Amino acid sequence: MTTPIKDLNLEGKVAVITGGGGVICSVMSKALAMKGVKTAILDLKKENADKVADEIREQYGTKSIGIAANVLDKSSLEAAKKEINEKLGSIDYLINGAGGNAPTATSKVEKIEPSDMEHLEDTFFGLELEGFEKTFDLNFKGTLIPTLVFARDMVKKQRGGIVNISSMNSYRPLTKIPAYSASKAAINNFTQWLAVHFAKTGVRVNAIAPGFLLTNQNRFLLVDEKTGESTARGKKIINGTPMERYGTPEELTGTLVFLLSDWSEFITGIVVPVDGGFSAYSGV
């Protein structure tokens, strides 16, 4: 006799989504709401969080609240947790989606050429430490601190799931953006470490590594503002992606739902590429 396939078992659960007012995480939040998950949308801007929560309630009829919170401010997150527990209940899932890059942590050139010796400010040497710290803090500490706050509920009831948002930059660092690549690599390591640390608590920790999506953070690098055409860098990305296109936020949601559901209850400590084949392609 074969064992019947388990149900997803998501309905009625409570999920916290950081960066929930953004394009990618708002789509993720709605995907969970479609499965009956109650969602707490956290964003630095209250109006962005409220907008997504309002849309979720109107479109899917599931409970959702918008909360202003700063992922780098523990007291802000603790206040958010109190509100979530009062309005939605104990937390079951955490999606660490807040993140981004900064122009001041981005070099103007990909490689130092002999002709650059008189203009080293356009290279690695022109990166601003403040921009590097801002990017690293937002991506890594912005994953660490929310986990410190919101994972407590899961550990106490010995069940739950955390999904961190990494990037293909974590495996193959891209030119120009050392801070972003390094911070996403740190998220991979933290995901594995925490998965082992939580292994006996029933709380699973995994990550998704998206390939290339057009976002507010990278548009200035990939699209020419004047013509609307792909930059040379944008063309390289498309040529390096076997599916020859950018991904969409919706294409991340199947992996998200799977990793949180009972279908993956023996899966922890992995980073799943959702990248159109980028990680498999040598360029030849």
Secondary structure as GFF3:
##gff-version 3
##sequence-region A 1 284
A	DSSP	beta_strand	14	18	.	.	.	ID=ss1
A	DSSP	alpha_helix	23	34	.	.	.	ID=ss2
A	DSSP	beta_strand	38	43	.	.	.	ID=ss3
A	DSSP	alpha_helix	46	60	.	.	.	ID=ss4
A	DSSP	beta_strand	64	68	.	.	.	ID=ss5
A	DSSP	alpha_helix	74	87	.	.	.	ID=ss6
A	DSSP	beta_strand	93	96	.	.	.	ID=ss7
A	DSSP	three_ten_helix	103	105	.	.	.	ID=ss8
A	DSSP	three_ten_helix	114	116	.	.	.	ID=ss9
A	DSSP	three_ten_helix	120	122	.	.	.	ID=ss10
A	DSSP	three_ten_helix	124	126	.	.	.	ID=ss11
A	DSSP	alpha_helix	129	136	.	.	.	ID=ss12
A	DSSP	pi_helix	137	141	.	.	.	ID=ss13
A	DSSP	alpha_helix	142	157	.	.	.	ID=ss14
A	DSSP	beta_strand	160	165	.	.	.	ID=ss15
A	DSSP	three_ten_helix	168	170	.	.	.	ID=ss16
A	DSSP	alpha_helix	178	197	.	.	.	ID=ss17
A	DSSP	three_ten_helix	199	201	.	.	.	ID=ss18
A	DSSP	beta_strand	203	210	.	.	.	ID=ss19
A	DSSP	alpha_helix	219	222	.	.	.	ID=ss20
A	DSSP	alpha_helix	232	240	.	.	.	ID=ss21
A	DSSP	three_ten_helix	249	252	.	.	.	ID=ss22
A	DSSP	alpha_helix	253	260	.	.	.	ID=ss23
A	DSSP	three_ten_helix	262	264	.	.	.	ID=ss24
A	DSSP	beta_strand	271	274	.	.	.	ID=ss25
A	DSSP	three_ten_helix	278	280	.	.	.	ID=ss26
###
